[in-house]
Amino acid sequence: KLSRRARLHPRSPRMRRVYVALRAVDPAGKQQHSLAVAALARAAPGSKGPLPSGPEGPSGRGQKLSAPCLAAVPPSIAACSGPWRRDSDATQVLAEASCASAAVVAVAVGAGIGVLYLASGKAASAPVESLEPSEFTFLRKTSLSAIYLYNGESPRWLRTTLRLRLDDGRMLVTDDLVTRRLGGGFAGPPGELLSIPSAAVEALERGPGDAALSLAGHKGAARTGRIMALRKAQNELPAEAVEGSVVLVELRPGSGLLDLYGDPQLYAVQDESVLRRDAKRRAGGYSAQDLYSGRKDRIKRAIKALSSAPEGRLSIFVGDSCLLPVSAAEAPAGGEASRQVVEEAAEALVDTLHGDGALLLQALLRAQCGAGPQVTPLARQLLQVLCQHGCGPKPGELTSPELIEASLARGFWNLPADESGMHWREREGERLLERARRELWKEGSVSRGELESEIRKFLCRYLIGLGATQASVRLSVARPATGNASSAEEFRKLGFFPAVSGGLWLRLELADLEVPTE
């Protein structure tokens, strides 16, 4: 049947591929296969003659194909198209056909594996870079990453920072993508992925209180001797364009969503609950819900509470000195000037979060809806469902760029950025669990494929929500130098915008999010 289709459709690319399989499956049909060879030769480039037709084969009974036809046959097929005679040995024909088909399949599979390796291995596409550890100064460290500032003279590294993920360097690509998607114009310039020696990383300067920068749990450092790093431009203002020093305010707002009885993972459950929210406000404590509310009076109350007790969420820097938080020994040295700078910076932060920063807070809160207190057990159950049916996610699959784009494409930006959006995600997880109980899990079925895709998107949004819960927002406050006509242009190029009053220029940025591994 396939030989007949090959004769009827000689120019079909599928029939050309089918012929190789025909020779290995049915070597006894020599006459039909000879006609298939002729059809392929007729369809090959450079063949202009008519399609040979004869009762005993393409060139007559017991004869070979003509020279023009064989010249037009591809080499992989011509190698196994020897003389076709009625007295040919079927075993020899099968052996020749098997060798040729095996060679074609081996080449195709080898090419496919190489393409997949290059597509999946991010380390292969990252340029190899060497660095001098003495030229880097420790800047800050979080639970998952460490950031260093370059102080050397290399033009490639000038005014840049080096960011390392201490668990898995491949997550730097995910962090950068999620930050740019949620932050939009507040995300800053994109970073450049590098591959650097792990020995040089271990020789970098330690942070305060760190005995060593351990890479024991880093995936790939022990195997390849290199780790992934992210180089980002710092976008500093020129010294001649600024009057005085630049004030940097760093804020970690936390989660803006509360459940009725709080987070079950906390020891004191009701401390982060709706039941204790009003009591905490009356005591003058910080409430993240005030910060995300969008109302200026509540935002001001939250920032005022953090100015009195930063709780590790608010930091204010002037140049290289830290004004907030300040230790008891350094408190008297600050004086009235330091308190005035803190008040002005806090006021600028309130105005920015109530103005242009409101869109950024809404995007973070919308992402946090996918990782609410009641969503966590649902995500754990859905992950177990995939593992039970043999379709569990592979390492890095839930944080792949393709899945992140699909998770943020449809239905994400329409979600309400409040508790109702969190409850929507909870109902979505419950519906997926109910579909999983009713699903027959038949291999290759459309319903199963759709269910697996929706569960993976749900789990991806859960990981993005966990990263948005630990987000950090930075506000830079500067005053242009007097008498410099190009100062305003320099400020605008670097993302600054003028404040409502006071002659100050502000820039709000979303720091790199840290999406946890699955």
Sequence and secondary structure as in RCSB ss.txt:
>XXXX:A:sequence
KLSRRARLHPRSPRMRRVYVALRAVDPAGKQQHSLAVAALARAAPGSKGPLPSGPEGPSGRGQKLSAPCLAAVPP
SIAACSGPWRRDSDATQVLAEASCASAAVVAVAVGAGIGVLYLASGKAASAPVESLEPSEFTFLRKTSLSAIYLY
NGESPRWLRTTLRLRLDDGRMLVTDDLVTRRLGGGFAGPPGELLSIPSAAVEALERGPGDAALSLAGHKGAARTG
RIMALRKAQNELPAEAVEGSVVLVELRPGSGLLDLYGDPQLYAVQDESVLRRDAKRRAGGYSAQDLYSGRKDRIK
RAIKALSSAPEGRLSIFVGDSCLLPVSAAEAPAGGEASRQVVEEAAEALVDTLHGDGALLLQALLRAQCGAGPQV
TPLARQLLQVLCQHGCGPKPGELTSPELIEASLARGFWNLPADESGMHWREREGERLLERARRELWKEGSVSRGE
LESEIRKFLCRYLIGLGATQASVRLSVARPATGNASSAEEFRKLGFFPAVSGGLWLRLELADLEVPTE
>XXXX:A:secstr
 HHHHHHH TT HHHHHHHHHHHHH TT HHHHHHHHHHHHHHSTT  S     TT TTSTT    HHHHHHS H
HHHTT     TT  HHHHHHHHHHHHHHHHHHHHHHHHHHHHHHH HHHHS B    GGGEEEEEE SSEEEEEE
 S  TTTTTEEEEEESS TTHHHHHHHHHHHHHGGGS S  EEEEEEHHHHHTS   TT S    TT TTHHHHS
EEEEEEEE     GGGBSS  EEEEE       BSS  TTSSSGGGGBSTTHHHHHHTT   HHHHTS  HHHHH
HHHHHHHH  TTSEEEEETTEEEES  TTTHHHHHHHHHHHHHHHHHHHHHHHHTTHHHHHHHHHHHHGGG TTH
HHHHHHHHHHHHHTT    TTTTT HHHHHHHTTSSSTTS SSHHHHHHHHHHHHHHHHHHHH    TT HHHHH
HHHHHHHHHHHHHHHHHHHT  EEEEEE B TT TTHHHHHHHTT EE SSTT EEEEEE        
